[in-house]
Amino acid sequence: MWKRKLIFTIVLLTTVGIISLAHFLKAPQEDWCTTANYLPSNRPTTSVHAVKVVIEPLQGRHQSYGIFMLPIDKCPLGKPVVLTVIDVGNYCEAAGSFGKEVRHFEGVDAPPGYYLSQHYIRTRTALRLSTKGLLNRLRQPHNWTLTYAE
C-alpha cells in the first residue's frame, strides 16, 4: 500500500514540476508595446542596432541585454524608446538605463556626442529561446533594435 502512495506522490510531484517549468518558460506577453502606441506619432523615428549583446541566462538575472549607442542631442536620458528583439518582441522603456550618460561599458566606448544605454530582455525568455536552439540568433546585435522619436 505504501509503495502505491509513494508512486502516486512521485507522479504528482513530477507533473506539478513539469507544469511549473512550462509556465516559467512560457513566452511573456509584450505585444501591447509597439512603436505606434508608445512613441509620438507626429515625429519621425530612428532605429539603431545594438553594438554589443550579452546573453548568459544561466548566470542569473540581468545577464541578457543589448548595449546601444545613442546620440545625446537626439535621444537624451529618459526619452521613450522601444526595444525590439527578433523572436522575443517589444519592450517599452526609457533611454539611458544607467541613469546617467555612460561613455564606457563592457569594452564598448562611445565617441563624443554619444552615450551607452543598456536594455534587457527577461531571463526566462532567453532560457526559453535556448531550449529552442535560438541562442546564437539572440546573440546577434543586428537582431536587437532600439527605436526612438526624433
C-alpha positions in Angstrom: 0.0 0.0 0.0 2.8 2.5 0.9 4.5 1.7 -2.5 1.4 2.8 -4.3 1.2 6.1 -2.3 4.9 6.7 -3.0 4.5 6.2 -6.7 1.4 8.4 -6.8 3.3 11.1 -4.9 6.3 10.9 -7.3 4.0 11.1 -10.4 2.1 14.0 -8.9 5.2 16.0 -8.0 6.7 15.3 -11.4 3.5 16.5 -13.1 3.4 19.7 -11.0 7.1 20.3 -11.7 6.7 19.9 -15.5 3.6 22.3 -15.5 5.6 24.8 -13.4 8.6 24.7 -15.7 6.3 25.1 -18.8 4.7 28.1 -17.2 8.1 29.6 -16.3 9.4 29.2 -19.9 6.2 30.5 -21.4 6.6 33.5 -23.7 5.8 36.7 -21.9 3.1 39.0 -23.5 4.9 42.0 -24.8 2.7 42.6 -27.9 1.0 45.6 -26.3 4.1 47.7 -26.7 4.6 49.0 -30.2 6.3 52.0 -31.7 2.9 53.4 -32.8 1.3 53.3 -29.4 4.4 54.3 -27.3 6.3 56.9 -29.3 4.8 60.3 -30.5 3.2 59.7 -33.9 3.8 63.2 -35.2 7.6 62.8 -35.2 9.9 60.7 -37.3 11.6 57.7 -35.7 15.2 56.5 -35.8 16.3 52.9 -35.1 19.7 51.8 -34.1 21.1 48.3 -33.6 22.9 47.0 -30.6 26.7 47.5 -30.6 27.1 44.5 -28.2 24.8 41.8 -26.9 25.4 39.7 -23.8 23.3 36.5 -23.4 24.2 34.5 -20.4 20.9 33.5 -18.8 22.4 30.7 -16.8 24.5 33.3 -14.9 21.3 34.7 -13.3 19.0 37.7 -13.7 20.1 40.7 -15.7 22.5 38.7 -17.9 20.6 39.0 -21.2 20.9 42.5 -22.6 22.0 44.7 -25.5 24.2 47.8 -25.4 23.2 50.7 -27.7 25.0 53.8 -28.6 22.6 56.8 -28.6 23.2 60.4 -29.6 23.0 62.8 -26.7 21.2 65.6 -28.6 18.6 63.4 -30.4 17.9 60.8 -27.7 18.5 62.3 -24.2 18.3 60.4 -21.0 14.7 59.3 -20.1 13.4 59.6 -23.6 10.8 56.9 -24.5 12.4 54.1 -26.6 11.1 50.8 -27.9 13.4 47.8 -27.7 12.6 45.2 -30.4 14.4 41.8 -30.4 13.8 39.2 -33.1 12.0 36.1 -31.7 11.2 38.0 -28.5 9.0 41.0 -29.0 8.9 44.6 -27.9 9.7 46.3 -24.6 8.6 49.9 -23.9 11.4 51.6 -22.0 13.3 54.8 -21.4 16.8 55.7 -22.8 19.8 55.8 -20.5 19.2 52.8 -18.4 22.2 53.6 -16.2 20.5 56.9 -15.1 23.5 58.9 -16.4 25.4 59.3 -19.6 27.8 56.4 -19.6 30.6 56.6 -22.1 32.4 53.3 -21.3 30.8 49.9 -20.5 31.7 46.2 -21.2 34.6 47.1 -23.5 32.5 49.5 -25.6 33.5 53.2 -25.9 31.0 55.8 -27.0 32.5 58.6 -29.2 31.9 62.3 -28.3 28.3 63.2 -28.5 27.0 59.7 -27.8 26.3 57.6 -24.7 25.7 53.9 -24.0 22.3 52.6 -22.9 21.7 49.0 -21.7 18.4 47.3 -22.4 17.4 43.8 -21.0 15.2 41.0 -22.1 13.7 38.7 -19.5 16.0 35.9 -18.3 13.1 33.3 -18.8 12.8 34.5 -22.4 16.4 33.8 -23.0 16.1 30.4 -21.4 13.0 29.6 -23.5 14.9 30.5 -26.7 17.9 28.4 -25.6 15.6 25.4 -25.3 14.5 26.1 -28.9 18.1 26.4 -30.1 17.8 30.1 -30.9 20.5 31.4 -28.5 23.0 32.1 -31.3 20.3 34.1 -33.2 19.6 36.0 -30.0 23.3 36.9 -29.6 23.4 38.7 -33.0 23.4 42.5 -32.5 21.6 43.1 -35.7 18.6 41.3 -34.2 18.3 43.9 -31.5 16.8 47.3 -32.4 16.2 50.4 -30.3 13.7 52.9 -31.8 13.2 56.5 -30.6 11.3 59.5 -31.9 13.5 62.5 -33.0 
